[in-house]
Amino acid sequence: ARFLDEARVQAQLQHSGVAQVLEAATHDETGDPYVVMEAVEGRSLGNLRRRIADVGTRLRWEEAVAIGALISEALAHIHERCDPAGKPLRIVHRDLSPHNVMVGYAGEVKIIDFGTARAQNRRCHTVAGVVFAKPGYVAPEVANGISGDARVDQYAVGVMIWELCAGRRFLQEEAQLHTAAVATGEGPLPPIAHATAAPAELDAALAQMRAPGR
C-alpha cells in the first residue's frame, strides 16, 4: 500500500525539482505493482558530499546555498500543491536527506523517494510515534512523535546546507542520543558563516530553519 501511495503522491507533482512518475501500474501476469520513474543522470547529494570529502575539498558557501535554494523551490511546489478542485494536498516529504536528493551532471537538483510522504489523499498511513526520517535530519516535533507539517522539510534543508558548507555530517554521535537531544531542543547548529567567508545572515537563516520551536 505504501508503494502505491508513493507513486500516487509523486505523480501529482509536476516540477523540475521533483523526479517525475512516468507510469504506475501492476504487472499483467504477476500482479506486482511497479513504477516507471524519470531517469536522473547524476548522483545523490549524499554521494556528492562523500566524494567531495574523499578528494579533500569542499563546496563554496555560494554553491551550498544554491543547492539549498533549488531544493526549497521544489519544496514550495510540493507543499503548496492542490488537487484539480483547488483543495490543498498538504504533501510533506518527511524523509528529506542527502540520500533523497539527486544532483544531475547538468546541475539540476531533484527530490526523490516519497515513500513516507504525508498527503491528504494517502490510503496508507504510518503508525503514530514511528519515525521514518533519517537520524540527523529529524525535526524536534517528529522526534517527539508528532508527524509535523511542511516545516519538518525546511528543517532538514537547513541541516543539509550546513553540512555542505562544513564538509561533514552534522550528526557526530550515536543516532539515538542525537535524536533525544533534538527532541528537547538541544544541539544547535554550530556557526559556519565565518569559517566559510559567508555573510553572517547565513548563520541566522540556518538557525531559523532549524529552530527548536516551529
C-alpha positions as CSV (number, residue, x, y, z in Angstrom):
1,A,0.0,0.0,0.0
2,R,2.9,2.4,0.8
3,F,4.4,1.6,-2.6
4,L,1.3,2.6,-4.5
5,D,0.8,5.6,-2.3
6,E,4.3,6.8,-3.1
7,A,3.5,6.6,-6.8
8,R,0.2,8.3,-6.3
9,V,1.7,11.2,-4.3
10,Q,4.6,11.7,-6.6
11,A,2.5,11.6,-9.8
12,Q,0.6,14.6,-8.5
13,L,3.8,16.7,-8.5
14,Q,4.8,18.4,-11.8
15,H,8.0,20.4,-11.1
16,S,11.6,20.3,-12.5
17,G,12.8,19.8,-8.9
18,V,10.9,16.5,-8.4
19,A,11.7,13.3,-10.2
20,Q,8.6,12.6,-12.4
21,V,6.5,9.4,-12.3
22,L,6.0,8.3,-16.0
23,E,3.8,5.3,-15.3
24,A,2.4,3.3,-12.4
25,A,0.6,0.0,-12.8
26,T,0.5,-3.7,-11.9
27,H,2.2,-6.4,-13.9
28,D,-0.4,-8.3,-16.0
29,E,0.9,-11.8,-15.1
30,T,2.2,-11.5,-11.5
31,G,0.0,-8.6,-10.2
32,D,3.1,-7.0,-8.8
33,P,3.0,-3.2,-8.7
34,Y,5.6,-1.2,-10.5
35,V,6.5,2.4,-11.2
36,V,8.4,3.8,-14.1
37,M,10.4,6.9,-13.0
38,E,12.3,9.6,-14.8
39,A,16.0,8.7,-15.1
40,V,18.2,11.3,-13.4
41,E,21.8,11.2,-14.7
42,G,23.8,12.1,-11.7
43,R,24.4,11.2,-8.1
44,S,22.7,11.6,-4.8
45,L,23.6,14.6,-2.7
46,G,25.0,12.1,-0.1
47,N,27.3,10.6,-2.7
48,L,28.4,14.0,-3.8
49,R,29.2,15.1,-0.3
50,R,31.3,11.9,0.3
51,R,33.1,12.4,-2.9
52,I,34.0,16.0,-2.0
53,A,35.4,14.8,1.3
54,D,37.3,12.0,-0.3
55,V,39.2,14.4,-2.6
56,G,39.9,16.7,0.3
57,T,37.9,19.8,-0.9
58,R,34.6,21.4,0.0
59,L,31.9,23.4,-1.8
60,R,31.9,27.2,-1.6
61,W,29.1,28.5,0.6
62,E,27.5,30.1,-2.5
63,E,27.3,26.6,-4.1
64,A,25.8,25.0,-1.0
65,V,23.2,27.8,-0.7
66,A,22.4,27.5,-4.4
67,I,21.7,23.7,-4.0
68,G,19.6,24.5,-0.9
69,A,17.6,27.1,-2.9
70,L,16.8,24.6,-5.6
71,I,15.6,22.1,-3.1
72,S,13.5,24.8,-1.4
73,E,11.9,25.8,-4.7
74,A,10.8,22.2,-5.3
75,L,9.5,22.0,-1.7
76,A,7.4,25.1,-2.3
77,H,5.7,23.3,-5.1
78,I,5.3,20.1,-3.1
79,H,3.9,21.9,0.0
80,E,1.5,24.2,-2.0
81,R,0.2,21.6,-4.5
82,C,-3.6,21.4,-4.8
83,D,-5.9,18.9,-6.5
84,P,-7.9,19.8,-9.6
85,A,-10.6,21.1,-7.4
86,G,-8.2,23.5,-5.7
87,K,-8.1,21.6,-2.4
88,P,-4.6,21.6,-0.8
89,L,-3.0,18.2,-0.9
90,R,-0.9,19.0,2.1
91,I,2.1,16.9,0.9
92,V,5.1,16.7,3.3
93,H,8.1,14.6,2.3
94,R,9.1,13.8,5.9
95,D,12.2,11.9,5.0
96,L,14.3,14.6,3.3
97,S,18.0,13.9,3.4
98,P,21.0,14.0,1.1
99,H,20.2,10.4,0.0
100,N,16.8,11.6,-1.3
101,V,18.1,14.5,-3.4
102,M,19.6,13.8,-6.8
103,V,22.1,16.2,-8.3
104,G,22.3,15.8,-12.1
105,Y,25.5,16.1,-14.1
106,A,24.0,19.1,-15.8
107,G,23.4,20.8,-12.5
108,E,19.7,20.1,-11.9
109,V,18.5,19.1,-8.4
110,K,15.6,16.7,-8.0
111,I,13.8,15.3,-4.9
112,I,13.1,11.6,-4.9
113,D,11.6,8.9,-2.6
114,F,8.1,9.9,-1.4
115,G,7.6,6.5,0.3
116,T,6.9,8.1,3.7
117,A,5.4,11.3,2.5
118,R,2.2,12.6,4.1
119,A,-0.6,13.7,1.9
120,Q,-4.3,14.5,2.1
121,N,-5.3,11.6,-0.2
122,R,-3.0,8.8,1.0
123,R,-4.7,5.4,1.5
124,C,-2.0,4.0,3.8
125,H,-1.0,5.9,7.0
126,T,2.1,5.5,9.2
127,V,1.7,4.4,12.8
128,A,1.7,7.2,15.3
129,G,5.0,7.6,17.1
130,V,7.0,5.8,14.4
131,V,9.9,7.9,13.0
132,F,10.9,7.0,9.4
133,A,13.2,10.0,8.8
134,K,16.9,9.5,8.8
135,P,18.8,10.5,12.0
136,G,20.4,13.9,11.8
137,Y,17.6,15.4,9.8
138,V,14.7,14.8,12.1
139,A,12.9,17.9,13.4
140,P,12.1,18.2,17.1
141,E,8.3,17.7,16.7
142,V,9.0,14.4,14.7
143,A,11.4,13.3,17.4
144,N,8.6,13.8,19.9
145,G,6.2,11.6,17.9
146,I,4.3,14.4,16.1
147,S,4.0,14.0,12.3
148,G,4.6,17.7,11.7
149,D,3.9,19.9,8.7
150,A,5.9,21.5,5.9
151,R,8.4,22.9,8.4
152,V,9.9,19.5,9.0
153,D,11.2,19.5,5.4
154,Q,12.6,23.0,5.8
155,Y,14.4,21.9,9.0
156,A,16.1,19.1,7.0
157,V,17.2,21.5,4.3
158,G,18.8,23.8,6.9
159,V,20.9,20.8,8.1
160,M,21.8,19.9,4.6
161,I,23.0,23.4,3.7
162,W,25.1,23.5,6.9
163,E,26.6,20.1,6.1
164,L,27.6,21.1,2.5
165,C,29.2,24.3,3.9
166,A,31.0,22.4,6.7
167,G,32.0,19.4,4.5
168,R,30.9,16.9,7.1
169,R,27.8,15.3,8.7
170,F,26.1,17.3,11.5
171,L,25.4,14.0,13.2
172,Q,28.6,13.1,15.0
173,E,27.3,11.0,17.9
174,E,25.1,7.9,18.3
175,A,21.9,8.4,16.4
176,Q,19.6,7.7,19.4
177,L,21.4,10.2,21.6
178,H,21.3,12.8,18.8
179,T,17.5,12.4,18.3
180,A,16.9,12.5,22.0
181,A,18.8,15.8,22.2
182,V,16.9,17.2,19.2
183,A,13.6,16.3,20.9
184,T,14.5,18.5,23.9
185,G,15.7,21.4,21.7
186,E,19.4,20.8,22.4
187,G,22.4,20.7,20.0
188,P,22.1,23.9,17.8
189,L,24.0,24.1,14.5
190,P,27.5,25.5,15.1
191,P,28.1,28.8,13.4
192,I,29.5,28.3,9.9
193,A,29.5,31.7,8.2
194,H,32.9,32.9,9.5
195,A,34.7,29.7,8.6
196,T,33.4,29.8,5.0
197,A,33.7,33.6,4.5
198,A,29.9,33.8,4.1
199,P,27.7,36.7,5.3
200,A,26.6,36.5,8.9
201,E,23.0,36.2,7.6
202,L,23.7,32.6,6.6
203,D,24.0,31.6,10.3
204,A,20.8,33.4,11.1
205,A,18.9,31.8,8.3
206,L,20.1,28.3,9.2
207,A,19.3,28.8,12.9
208,Q,15.8,29.8,11.9
209,M,15.3,26.8,9.7
210,R,16.5,24.5,12.4
211,A,14.9,26.3,15.4
212,P,13.6,24.0,18.2
213,G,10.3,25.9,18.1
214,R,8.2,25.6,15.0
